[in-house]
């Protein structure tokens, strides 16, 4: 598997504070990772660091072999890192179709393909971001990231606050994307079983450090180990 | 079922023909007002350029007249020194204003709203004072005279009744409106609106925010320069007031009155402002600004999004 992204001893945070410490990670093309951990363990900050939205104190990031430690966020995004932020970040006055047209870049994902993946969005294509339900906003955030045709998709708690039926639908979509194998994925998720069932590999973070890195399937079979890392102490 | 605000999309709506047909009809309906009308068209183009900067890119400015004046003096000086061909004059005026806009844009894109207001205000005052001091070039307070325009297409002279000016300014306004409309509906225009709403989100989606804002500010300056050049060419005179602060303030008022960020707001706001100014000044020559101020306060408080915003809200309520 060719290396897509590598973190080498990355220590990062906001301002002078340090949230992520000495993170080491190598991610191959098309590989899917579940990023687990308690609230405040540094999962979102690790994603933000990959995107260049935090302050890098130490260490380096490599993308397809090249150093991107100092690259601006927009360059990283154009190089192929897509992001579905936790707070979704849809634009109030832009319609669904405009959200997609605004950021689209050439590649296998076209606006039509995004609409085929989320038929609900196709129905709402002329509606403004402010008029969408939480589930629709989440679909739009994912579609908007896909339309930039990333090599790596970062998903920050995409299921948060969604009704169970929507969680099931969205999980099916993510499984489909993961099975495609063309796009790597890092999934931050509060439901560990769901995240593990969707991914090949799992990382567990504790107080800003990566404390476990291994295949997802065994963890799914050992709920007791998971419990120890994730239970509220 | 509610819809996203009625912003111009890529496709033209039949109703969009109305303002242009009205503008053509006014030529025949009000022959005595052709000079005033050409001033309205010029102001509308100026407001349109501000809409790109403020309404789309969300950059607050109190010095947009700097680029109007740069364009006006460029076209005026060209004509005063023997280059009277109008269209090439417009192009050069646009180029000079764009260069000015590009230089200023680096000062504004990084700042906060307050910093932007101060920087643009400062640049406006600076340029005004520079033009005042450089009387050998600009004519100072007496203005630049001796602007000798050539004929349009080498055939139609600029006449005192404003016939050529009417057609010329309306045609340039229309052409640049079509252009601006295309820009606004393009991914670039959409990204400006997205930046205005949530600037922090854009870099992670691949948009270089500062470069986009620089481009929008520069483009807005270029179009403002064309508006200034039109005034210089059709009146064959350039006064210091092309650079004056009140021109920056007036254009802001016109845009907010009509509704920022929707292109047609620039046209509607300018027409209402200038006709109201003309009428109110006739009815109440001393206190017309009082009535204008009242109208403005009422619009901002009662109808968010200006006249067109109010029209949208009304239409939505009727449909329900």
Interface residues (C-beta under 8 A of the other chain):
Chain A: X51 X52 X53 X72 X73 X74 X77 X78 X83 X85 X89 X91 X92 X93 X94 X95 X98 X99 X101 X102 X103 X104 X105 X126 X127 X128 X131 X144 X145 X148
Chain B: X2 X3 X4 X5 X7 X187 X190 X191 X193 X194 X197 X198 X201 X202 X203 X204 X205 X206 X207 X208 X209
